[in-house]
Amino acid sequence: MVKLLHRCVVRFSSSVYAAEWSTTGDEPAQLTDLEVIFTRILNVVTGFAVLAVFVMLVIGGFKYITSGGDPKATESAQKTLTYAIFGLAALVGIWLILRFIEVFTGVHVTQFKIGG
Protein backbone atom coordinates (compact mmCIF):
# COMPACT_ATOMS: atom_id res chain seq x y z
CA MET A 1 0.00 0.00 0.00
CA VAL A 2 2.81 2.39 0.89
CA LYS A 3 4.61 1.64 -2.38
CA LEU A 4 1.42 2.29 -4.33
CA LEU A 5 0.93 5.60 -2.53
CA HIS A 6 4.58 6.41 -3.13
CA ARG A 7 4.28 5.75 -6.87
CA CYS A 8 1.06 7.78 -7.13
CA VAL A 9 2.61 10.76 -5.36
CA VAL A 10 5.77 10.56 -7.48
CA ARG A 11 3.70 10.33 -10.64
CA PHE A 12 1.60 13.39 -9.85
CA SER A 13 4.34 15.44 -8.20
CA SER A 14 6.12 18.32 -9.83
CA SER A 15 9.67 18.04 -11.07
CA VAL A 16 10.80 20.46 -8.35
CA TYR A 17 10.32 17.82 -5.67
CA ALA A 18 11.34 14.84 -7.78
CA ALA A 19 14.81 14.72 -6.25
CA GLU A 20 13.32 14.14 -2.81
CA TRP A 21 11.90 10.74 -3.79
CA SER A 22 13.72 7.60 -4.74
CA THR A 23 13.10 7.01 -8.42
CA THR A 24 14.19 3.39 -8.72
CA GLY A 25 11.05 1.90 -7.16
CA ASP A 26 13.15 -0.99 -5.77
CA GLU A 27 13.86 0.72 -2.48
CA PRO A 28 11.39 0.30 0.37
CA ALA A 29 9.49 3.35 1.53
CA GLN A 30 11.35 5.29 4.18
CA LEU A 31 9.96 7.03 7.23
CA THR A 32 11.40 10.28 5.88
CA ASP A 33 9.05 9.98 2.89
CA LEU A 34 6.32 11.09 5.29
CA GLU A 35 8.07 14.49 5.46
CA VAL A 36 7.49 15.04 1.76
CA ILE A 37 3.91 13.75 1.85
CA PHE A 38 3.01 15.87 4.88
CA THR A 39 4.62 18.97 3.36
CA ARG A 40 2.75 18.53 0.10
CA ILE A 41 -0.58 17.91 1.84
CA LEU A 42 -0.05 21.01 3.97
CA ASN A 43 0.80 23.09 0.88
CA VAL A 44 -2.33 21.89 -0.92
CA VAL A 45 -4.59 22.51 2.08
CA THR A 46 -3.13 25.99 2.56
CA GLY A 47 -3.62 26.74 -1.12
CA PHE A 48 -7.24 25.62 -0.98
CA ALA A 49 -7.84 27.74 2.14
CA VAL A 50 -6.46 30.85 0.45
CA LEU A 51 -8.47 30.07 -2.69
CA ALA A 52 -11.64 29.59 -0.61
CA VAL A 53 -11.15 32.97 1.09
CA PHE A 54 -10.64 34.65 -2.28
CA VAL A 55 -13.73 32.99 -3.77
CA MET A 56 -15.81 33.96 -0.72
CA LEU A 57 -14.66 37.57 -1.06
CA VAL A 58 -15.57 37.63 -4.75
CA ILE A 59 -18.95 35.98 -4.17
CA GLY A 60 -19.74 38.27 -1.23
CA GLY A 61 -18.81 41.33 -3.26
CA PHE A 62 -20.88 40.17 -6.21
CA LYS A 63 -23.86 39.45 -3.96
CA TYR A 64 -23.52 42.88 -2.36
CA ILE A 65 -23.33 44.68 -5.70
CA THR A 66 -26.30 42.79 -7.14
CA SER A 67 -28.45 42.98 -3.99
CA GLY A 68 -30.36 45.95 -5.40
CA GLY A 69 -31.20 47.34 -1.97
CA ASP A 70 -32.96 44.17 -0.81
CA PRO A 71 -32.26 43.97 2.94
CA LYS A 72 -32.11 40.15 3.02
CA ALA A 73 -29.72 39.98 0.06
CA THR A 74 -27.55 42.73 1.54
CA GLU A 75 -27.43 40.94 4.90
CA SER A 76 -26.50 37.68 3.21
CA ALA A 77 -23.70 39.40 1.28
CA GLN A 78 -22.43 41.08 4.43
CA LYS A 79 -22.35 37.73 6.25
CA THR A 80 -20.41 36.15 3.39
CA LEU A 81 -17.90 39.00 3.43
CA THR A 82 -17.64 38.83 7.22
CA TYR A 83 -16.92 35.09 7.16
CA ALA A 84 -14.34 35.58 4.42
CA ILE A 85 -12.58 38.30 6.41
CA PHE A 86 -12.65 36.12 9.56
CA GLY A 87 -11.16 33.27 7.53
CA LEU A 88 -8.42 35.51 6.20
CA ALA A 89 -7.72 36.82 9.70
CA ALA A 90 -7.54 33.24 11.01
CA LEU A 91 -5.04 32.22 8.31
CA VAL A 92 -2.87 35.26 8.97
CA GLY A 93 -3.20 34.78 12.74
CA ILE A 94 -2.13 31.15 12.56
CA TRP A 95 0.86 32.06 10.42
CA LEU A 96 1.85 34.86 12.83
CA ILE A 97 1.56 32.56 15.85
CA LEU A 98 3.78 29.96 14.18
CA ARG A 99 6.35 32.63 13.23
CA PHE A 100 6.21 33.98 16.81
CA ILE A 101 6.98 30.51 18.15
CA GLU A 102 9.86 30.13 15.69
CA VAL A 103 11.41 33.49 16.51
CA PHE A 104 11.20 33.23 20.28
CA THR A 105 11.94 29.53 20.78
CA GLY A 106 14.15 28.77 17.80
CA VAL A 107 12.07 25.69 17.00
CA HIS A 108 11.17 25.44 13.32
CA VAL A 109 7.50 24.54 13.69
CA THR A 110 6.75 25.25 10.02
CA GLN A 111 9.14 22.55 8.84
CA PHE A 112 8.16 18.91 9.28
CA LYS A 113 11.28 16.82 9.86
CA ILE A 114 11.54 13.29 11.18
CA GLY A 115 14.68 12.65 13.16
CA GLY A 116 17.54 15.15 13.07
C-alpha positions in Angstrom: 0.0 0.0 0.0 2.8 2.4 0.9 4.6 1.6 -2.4 1.4 2.3 -4.3 0.9 5.6 -2.5 4.6 6.4 -3.1 4.3 5.8 -6.9 1.1 7.8 -7.1 2.6 10.8 -5.4 5.8 10.6 -7.5 3.7 10.3 -10.6 1.6 13.4 -9.8 4.3 15.4 -8.2 6.1 18.3 -9.8 9.7 18.0 -11.1 10.8 20.5 -8.3 10.3 17.8 -5.7 11.3 14.8 -7.8 14.8 14.7 -6.3 13.3 14.1 -2.8 11.9 10.7 -3.8 13.7 7.6 -4.7 13.1 7.0 -8.4 14.2 3.4 -8.7 11.1 1.9 -7.2 13.1 -1.0 -5.8 13.9 0.7 -2.5 11.4 0.3 0.4 9.5 3.3 1.5 11.4 5.3 4.2 10.0 7.0 7.2 11.4 10.3 5.9 9.1 10.0 2.9 6.3 11.1 5.3 8.1 14.5 5.5 7.5 15.0 1.8 3.9 13.7 1.9 3.0 15.9 4.9 4.6 19.0 3.4 2.8 18.5 0.1 -0.6 17.9 1.8 0.0 21.0 4.0 0.8 23.1 0.9 -2.3 21.9 -0.9 -4.6 22.5 2.1 -3.1 26.0 2.6 -3.6 26.7 -1.1 -7.2 25.6 -1.0 -7.8 27.7 2.1 -6.5 30.8 0.4 -8.5 30.1 -2.7 -11.6 29.6 -0.6 -11.1 33.0 1.1 -10.6 34.6 -2.3 -13.7 33.0 -3.8 -15.8 34.0 -0.7 -14.7 37.6 -1.1 -15.6 37.6 -4.7 -19.0 36.0 -4.2 -19.7 38.3 -1.2 -18.8 41.3 -3.3 -20.9 40.2 -6.2 -23.9 39.5 -4.0 -23.5 42.9 -2.4 -23.3 44.7 -5.7 -26.3 42.8 -7.1 -28.5 43.0 -4.0 -30.4 46.0 -5.4 -31.2 47.3 -2.0 -33.0 44.2 -0.8 -32.3 44.0 2.9 -32.1 40.1 3.0 -29.7 40.0 0.1 -27.6 42.7 1.5 -27.4 40.9 4.9 -26.5 37.7 3.2 -23.7 39.4 1.3 -22.4 41.1 4.4 -22.4 37.7 6.3 -20.4 36.2 3.4 -17.9 39.0 3.4 -17.6 38.8 7.2 -16.9 35.1 7.2 -14.3 35.6 4.4 -12.6 38.3 6.4 -12.6 36.1 9.6 -11.2 33.3 7.5 -8.4 35.5 6.2 -7.7 36.8 9.7 -7.5 33.2 11.0 -5.0 32.2 8.3 -2.9 35.3 9.0 -3.2 34.8 12.7 -2.1 31.1 12.6 0.9 32.1 10.4 1.9 34.9 12.8 1.6 32.6 15.9 3.8 30.0 14.2 6.3 32.6 13.2 6.2 34.0 16.8 7.0 30.5 18.1 9.9 30.1 15.7 11.4 33.5 16.5 11.2 33.2 20.3 11.9 29.5 20.8 14.2 28.8 17.8 12.1 25.7 17.0 11.2 25.4 13.3 7.5 24.5 13.7 6.7 25.2 10.0 9.1 22.5 8.8 8.2 18.9 9.3 11.3 16.8 9.9 11.5 13.3 11.2 14.7 12.7 13.2 17.5 15.1 13.1 
